[in-house]
Amino acid sequence: MSNSFGKAYRLLKTEEFSSVFALRKQRSRHFVQVSQSDGNSLEHPRLGLVVSKKAAKRANRRNYMKRVIREWFRCHKNQLPPRDFVVRVRVGFDAQSAQQAREQLAELMLPKAK
């Protein structure tokens, strides 16, 4: 399986985001909040990102956070269940705290080992 992050792996339309938010299945940690659907009709997970100006005023900082989250998703998408995920950044992070944000993403998105 490829490690690309093409359009098939993205939530693009407002309706797709709304359907995930409507389910109210969300979990959060200090840096990120993850909302997820029960499943999608596809065989793979999809990702939507929300990084507000409240989290970081400058566009380059918001873009950095999105890049970190997309990279984590791209590397771990084979381990994720076929669901739609929306990741919302609650508190801005930088290069020093990016590893903590990645760990929180893993904690919130990856299925628990039994």
Backbone as a chain_set.jsonl record, in Angstrom:
{"seq": "MSNSFGKAYRLLKTEEFSSVFALRKQRSRHFVQVSQSDGNSLEHPRLGLVVSKKAAKRANRRNYMKRVIREWFRCHKNQLPPRDFVVRVRVGFDAQSAQQAREQLAELMLPKAK", "coords": {"N": [[0.842, -1.187, 0.0], [0.51, 2.218, -0.77], [2.18, 5.151, 0.54], [1.107, 7.62, 0.058], [-0.718, 10.774, 0.129], [-3.28, 11.313, -1.176], [-6.203, 12.753, -2.832], [-8.221, 10.955, -2.226], [-7.898, 10.336, 0.411], [-8.672, 12.497, 1.879], [-10.906, 14.695, 3.618], [-13.024, 16.806, 2.014], [-15.339, 18.302, 1.435], [-17.888, 20.409, 2.86], [-20.135, 19.041, 3.795], [-19.071, 16.54, 4.38], [-17.369, 17.079, 6.545], [-19.336, 18.03, 8.317], [-20.92, 15.757, 8.744], [-19.248, 14.172, 10.288], [-18.859, 15.787, 12.565], [-21.481, 15.847, 13.487], [-21.947, 13.405, 14.706], [-20.746, 13.519, 17.175], [-18.715, 12.031, 18.353], [-16.045, 12.414, 19.948], [-12.721, 12.932, 21.124], [-10.263, 14.336, 23.231], [-7.066, 15.84, 23.838], [-4.341, 17.746, 25.209], [-3.132, 19.218, 22.999], [-4.573, 18.46, 20.649], [-7.837, 17.694, 19.258], [-9.891, 15.04, 18.379], [-12.365, 14.113, 16.194], [-14.534, 11.531, 15.124], [-16.035, 9.377, 12.678], [-18.466, 6.68, 12.618], [-17.814, 4.907, 10.697], [-16.842, 4.614, 7.252], [-17.939, 4.353, 3.825], [-15.855, 3.534, 2.368], [-12.737, 1.774, 1.892], [-10.694, 2.707, 3.395], [-9.161, 5.072, 5.721], [-10.059, 8.577, 6.149], [-8.993, 12.0, 6.322], [-9.616, 15.109, 7.881], [-8.789, 18.503, 8.503], [-8.672, 21.051, 10.989], [-7.493, 24.055, 11.768], [-7.444, 26.757, 13.583], [-7.329, 30.396, 13.624], [-7.227, 31.139, 16.194], [-5.663, 29.234, 17.426], [-3.178, 29.679, 16.233], [-1.896, 32.652, 15.117], [-0.378, 33.35, 12.851], [-0.104, 32.402, 9.446], [1.961, 30.72, 8.553], [2.631, 29.236, 10.83], [0.213, 27.857, 11.302], [0.138, 26.342, 8.954], [2.417, 24.758, 9.356], [1.579, 23.151, 11.518], [-0.522, 21.742, 10.3], [0.948, 20.361, 8.378], [2.52, 18.655, 9.997], [0.518, 17.033, 11.147], [-0.684, 15.883, 8.851], [1.52, 14.446, 7.87], [1.914, 12.587, 9.953], [-0.513, 11.178, 9.731], [-0.266, 10.143, 7.118], [1.856, 8.356, 7.429], [0.741, 6.507, 9.188], [-1.665, 5.569, 8.208], [-2.243, 2.995, 7.312], [-2.644, 1.549, 9.598], [-4.92, 2.517, 10.692], [-8.498, 2.38, 11.304], [-11.175, 2.081, 8.831], [-12.428, 4.936, 8.795], [-13.798, 8.275, 9.027], [-11.892, 10.982, 10.012], [-11.62, 13.967, 11.858], [-9.34, 16.301, 12.71], [-8.786, 18.662, 15.086], [-6.904, 21.402, 15.995], [-6.245, 22.356, 19.196], [-4.511, 23.792, 20.887], [-1.825, 25.698, 19.861], [1.211, 24.31, 18.489], [4.788, 23.929, 18.249], [7.997, 23.223, 16.712], [9.402, 22.165, 18.893], [7.42, 21.036, 20.517], [6.09, 19.349, 18.829], [6.47, 16.578, 18.766], [5.104, 15.713, 21.049], [2.501, 16.328, 20.252], [2.229, 14.524, 18.133], [2.319, 12.109, 19.562], [-0.035, 12.354, 21.038], [-1.895, 12.301, 18.955], [-1.544, 9.637, 18.104], [-2.429, 8.312, 20.387], [-5.129, 9.04, 20.411], [-6.166, 8.256, 17.91], [-5.23, 5.741, 16.918], [-6.194, 2.29, 16.986], [-6.73, 0.554, 20.045], [-4.417, -1.798, 21.329], [-5.107, -5.161, 22.061]], "CA": [[0.0, 0.0, 0.0], [1.283, 3.446, -0.925], [2.151, 6.105, 1.641], [0.741, 8.944, -0.445], [-1.857, 11.427, 0.779], [-4.05, 11.851, -2.288], [-7.552, 13.263, -2.553], [-9.074, 9.899, -1.684], [-7.692, 10.262, 1.851], [-8.991, 13.796, 2.474], [-12.27, 15.211, 3.688], [-12.93, 18.05, 1.256], [-16.592, 19.052, 1.379], [-18.497, 20.818, 4.126], [-21.036, 17.975, 4.24], [-18.256, 15.467, 4.952], [-16.985, 17.539, 7.882], [-20.544, 18.123, 9.139], [-21.382, 14.425, 9.14], [-18.37, 13.71, 11.378], [-19.163, 16.596, 13.749], [-22.841, 15.545, 13.953], [-21.941, 12.19, 15.532], [-20.267, 13.901, 18.512], [-17.749, 11.077, 18.892], [-14.781, 13.136, 19.966], [-11.823, 12.78, 22.252], [-9.267, 15.387, 23.123], [-5.911, 15.966, 24.702], [-3.915, 19.137, 25.318], [-2.884, 19.869, 21.716], [-5.509, 18.129, 19.562], [-9.139, 17.069, 19.488], [-10.186, 14.178, 17.238], [-13.741, 13.653, 16.0], [-14.507, 10.442, 14.156], [-17.308, 8.771, 12.285], [-18.549, 5.257, 12.945], [-17.196, 4.199, 9.582], [-17.21, 5.18, 5.954], [-18.224, 3.31, 2.842], [-14.603, 3.253, 1.681], [-11.891, 0.769, 2.539], [-9.543, 3.39, 3.99], [-9.515, 6.252, 6.525], [-9.907, 9.905, 5.548], [-8.599, 13.004, 7.302], [-9.942, 16.52, 7.72], [-8.022, 19.305, 9.456], [-9.173, 22.368, 11.389], [-6.498, 24.804, 12.544], [-8.004, 28.105, 13.595], [-6.452, 31.523, 13.945], [-7.11, 31.181, 17.655], [-4.536, 28.367, 17.78], [-1.951, 30.343, 15.764], [-2.262, 33.818, 14.312], [0.37, 33.403, 11.597], [-0.412, 31.31, 8.519], [3.051, 29.753, 8.466], [2.527, 28.342, 11.996], [-0.929, 26.969, 11.047], [0.554, 25.404, 7.912], [3.345, 23.806, 9.965], [0.791, 22.189, 12.299], [-1.222, 20.876, 9.341], [1.958, 19.489, 7.771], [2.877, 17.628, 10.987], [-0.615, 16.106, 11.287], [-0.792, 15.124, 7.598], [2.646, 13.507, 7.808], [1.618, 11.494, 10.883], [-1.588, 10.392, 9.135], [0.271, 9.455, 5.948], [2.689, 7.241, 7.891], [-0.016, 5.555, 10.018], [-2.999, 5.297, 7.655], [-2.451, 1.55, 7.164], [-3.022, 1.003, 10.902], [-6.175, 3.134, 11.122], [-9.722, 1.769, 10.783], [-11.772, 2.87, 7.745], [-13.325, 5.952, 9.341], [-13.471, 9.666, 8.739], [-11.342, 11.663, 11.183], [-11.38, 15.402, 11.782], [-8.413, 16.7, 13.766], [-8.846, 20.099, 15.386], [-5.814, 21.82, 16.876], [-6.776, 23.141, 20.311], [-3.438, 24.684, 21.326], [-0.757, 25.682, 18.871], [2.469, 23.667, 18.85], [5.903, 24.257, 17.374], [8.902, 22.097, 16.49], [9.785, 21.556, 20.163], [6.31, 20.271, 21.091], [5.436, 18.561, 17.776], [6.489, 15.155, 19.122], [3.996, 15.487, 21.984], [1.273, 16.34, 19.455], [2.179, 13.234, 17.417], [1.967, 11.079, 20.54], [-1.45, 12.515, 21.352], [-2.632, 11.786, 17.8], [-1.503, 8.18, 18.171], [-3.274, 7.896, 21.506], [-6.54, 9.287, 20.103], [-6.636, 7.709, 16.635], [-4.899, 4.346, 16.668], [-6.973, 1.347, 17.808], [-6.033, 0.007, 21.211], [-3.973, -3.193, 21.223], [-5.76, -5.977, 23.097]], "C": [[0.882, 1.244, 0.0], [1.154, 4.35, 0.3], [1.801, 7.505, 1.164], [-0.451, 9.498, 0.341], [-2.665, 12.128, -0.303], [-5.435, 12.297, -1.861], [-8.472, 12.21, -1.939], [-8.983, 9.821, -0.161], [-8.057, 11.555, 2.569], [-10.493, 14.011, 2.573], [-12.22, 16.591, 3.041], [-14.175, 18.916, 1.362], [-17.14, 19.343, 2.769], [-19.4, 19.722, 4.668], [-20.26, 16.833, 4.891], [-17.793, 15.832, 6.368], [-18.199, 17.528, 8.807], [-21.021, 16.764, 9.611], [-20.526, 13.862, 10.271], [-18.689, 14.473, 12.66], [-20.527, 16.246, 14.339], [-22.866, 14.331, 14.886], [-21.475, 12.44, 16.958], [-19.382, 12.835, 19.158], [-16.392, 11.765, 18.845], [-14.025, 12.893, 21.258], [-10.767, 13.866, 22.119], [-8.171, 15.244, 24.158], [-5.498, 17.435, 24.672], [-3.809, 19.834, 23.954], [-3.982, 19.644, 20.674], [-6.816, 17.536, 20.08], [-9.462, 16.278, 18.225], [-11.654, 13.789, 17.268], [-13.683, 12.552, 14.951], [-15.898, 9.919, 13.867], [-17.309, 7.311, 12.738], [-17.863, 4.413, 11.881], [-17.522, 4.946, 8.308], [-17.394, 4.042, 4.967], [-16.974, 2.913, 2.066], [-13.799, 2.222, 2.46], [-10.71, 1.4, 3.269], [-10.007, 4.593, 4.81], [-9.355, 7.534, 5.719], [-9.679, 10.921, 6.661], [-9.082, 14.386, 6.893], [-9.226, 17.29, 8.811], [-8.707, 20.631, 9.725], [-8.103, 22.995, 12.273], [-6.923, 26.267, 12.48], [-6.952, 29.169, 13.881], [-6.301, 31.685, 15.45], [-5.924, 30.337, 18.12], [-3.206, 29.001, 17.375], [-2.348, 31.471, 14.82], [-1.62, 33.802, 12.927], [0.089, 32.169, 10.741], [0.708, 30.281, 8.465], [3.05, 28.792, 9.654], [1.354, 27.37, 11.819], [-0.559, 25.927, 9.997], [1.525, 24.353, 8.457], [2.574, 22.735, 10.734], [0.043, 21.229, 11.377], [-0.251, 19.885, 8.703], [2.337, 18.353, 8.711], [1.757, 16.581, 11.084], [-0.783, 15.265, 10.025], [0.31, 14.079, 7.48], [2.404, 12.316, 8.742], [0.545, 10.579, 10.278], [-1.072, 9.549, 7.97], [1.082, 8.226, 6.365], [1.904, 6.161, 8.628], [-1.361, 5.139, 9.409], [-3.282, 3.808, 7.477], [-2.902, 0.898, 8.464], [-4.37, 1.516, 11.386], [-7.385, 2.394, 10.564], [-10.323, 2.637, 9.683], [-12.853, 3.817, 8.267], [-12.916, 7.311, 8.829], [-13.031, 10.32, 10.037], [-11.235, 13.154, 10.895], [-10.52, 15.762, 12.984], [-8.475, 18.215, 13.891], [-7.708, 20.417, 16.354], [-6.405, 22.733, 17.935], [-5.776, 24.192, 20.771], [-2.318, 24.56, 20.306], [0.49, 24.986, 19.391], [3.53, 24.045, 17.832], [6.816, 23.036, 17.264], [9.3, 21.4, 17.795], [8.672, 20.676, 20.741], [5.577, 19.407, 20.059], [5.408, 17.076, 18.118], [5.378, 14.82, 20.113], [2.672, 15.455, 21.226], [1.131, 15.037, 18.686], [1.772, 12.1, 18.354], [0.494, 11.157, 20.916], [-2.325, 12.045, 20.193], [-2.678, 10.259, 17.823], [-2.432, 7.655, 19.256], [-4.761, 7.998, 21.158], [-7.04, 8.528, 18.874], [-6.362, 6.232, 16.421], [-5.746, 3.429, 17.539], [-6.095, 0.778, 18.929], [-5.636, -1.444, 20.953], [-4.582, -3.992, 22.375], [-4.992, -7.231, 23.367]], "O": [[1.89, 1.296, 0.704], [0.146, 4.316, 1.006], [2.17, 8.483, 1.814], [-1.096, 8.786, 1.11], [-2.734, 13.356, -0.354], [-5.793, 12.229, -0.686], [-9.402, 12.549, -1.207], [-9.889, 9.298, 0.488], [-7.777, 11.693, 3.759], [-11.255, 13.563, 1.716], [-11.455, 17.452, 3.475], [-14.074, 20.143, 1.377], [-16.882, 18.61, 3.723], [-19.43, 19.492, 5.877], [-20.739, 16.225, 5.849], [-17.821, 14.999, 7.274], [-18.109, 17.073, 9.948], [-21.477, 16.622, 10.746], [-21.039, 13.143, 11.128], [-18.78, 13.871, 13.73], [-20.718, 16.336, 15.552], [-23.725, 14.247, 15.764], [-21.777, 11.654, 17.855], [-19.31, 12.752, 20.384], [-15.683, 11.709, 17.84], [-14.605, 12.68, 22.322], [-10.421, 14.266, 21.008], [-8.339, 14.614, 25.203], [-6.238, 18.275, 24.16], [-4.346, 20.928, 23.779], [-4.288, 20.549, 19.897], [-6.886, 16.966, 21.169], [-9.319, 16.796, 17.118], [-12.133, 13.208, 18.242], [-12.892, 12.617, 14.01], [-16.807, 10.004, 14.693], [-16.289, 6.782, 13.18], [-17.387, 3.314, 12.166], [-18.39, 5.818, 8.299], [-17.041, 2.898, 5.253], [-17.035, 2.044, 1.197], [-14.167, 1.853, 3.575], [-9.814, 0.685, 3.716], [-11.12, 5.081, 4.618], [-8.615, 7.576, 4.736], [-10.115, 10.727, 7.796], [-8.978, 14.786, 5.734], [-9.07, 16.79, 9.925], [-9.252, 21.26, 8.818], [-7.84, 22.528, 13.381], [-6.778, 26.925, 11.45], [-5.841, 28.873, 14.319], [-5.347, 32.305, 15.92], [-5.257, 30.685, 19.094], [-2.215, 28.873, 18.094], [-3.056, 31.251, 13.838], [-2.248, 34.196, 11.944], [0.049, 31.045, 11.241], [0.437, 29.086, 8.343], [3.435, 27.634, 9.497], [1.478, 26.19, 12.147], [-0.906, 24.754, 10.138], [1.463, 23.188, 8.063], [2.876, 21.547, 10.618], [-0.017, 20.03, 11.649], [-0.583, 18.716, 8.511], [2.463, 17.208, 8.276], [2.029, 15.38, 11.1], [-1.002, 14.057, 10.117], [0.062, 12.957, 7.039], [2.658, 11.171, 8.368], [0.678, 9.355, 10.308], [-1.41, 8.371, 7.856], [1.0, 7.179, 5.724], [2.349, 5.015, 8.691], [-2.12, 4.417, 10.055], [-4.443, 3.398, 7.49], [-3.479, -0.189, 8.443], [-4.908, 1.016, 12.373], [-7.313, 1.837, 9.468], [-10.009, 3.825, 9.608], [-14.045, 3.522, 8.184], [-11.832, 7.484, 8.271], [-13.723, 10.222, 11.05], [-10.807, 13.554, 9.812], [-10.918, 15.557, 14.131], [-8.247, 18.946, 12.928], [-7.57, 19.78, 17.399], [-6.997, 23.764, 17.614], [-6.14, 25.342, 21.016], [-1.916, 23.457, 19.936], [0.797, 25.054, 20.581], [3.223, 24.43, 16.704], [6.441, 21.939, 17.679], [9.513, 20.188, 17.809], [8.961, 19.671, 21.389], [4.555, 18.799, 20.377], [4.439, 16.386, 17.803], [4.773, 13.751, 20.022], [1.809, 14.633, 21.531], [0.029, 14.495, 18.591], [0.977, 11.236, 17.985], [-0.155, 10.126, 21.094], [-3.381, 11.455, 20.417], [-3.728, 9.661, 17.59], [-3.135, 6.665, 19.057], [-5.557, 7.149, 21.56], [-8.222, 8.19, 18.803], [-7.171, 5.537, 15.807], [-5.997, 3.741, 18.703], [-4.895, 0.56, 18.764], [-6.425, -2.225, 20.421], [-4.57, -3.548, 23.523], [-5.396, -8.034, 24.209]]}, "num_chains": 1, "name": "protein.A"}
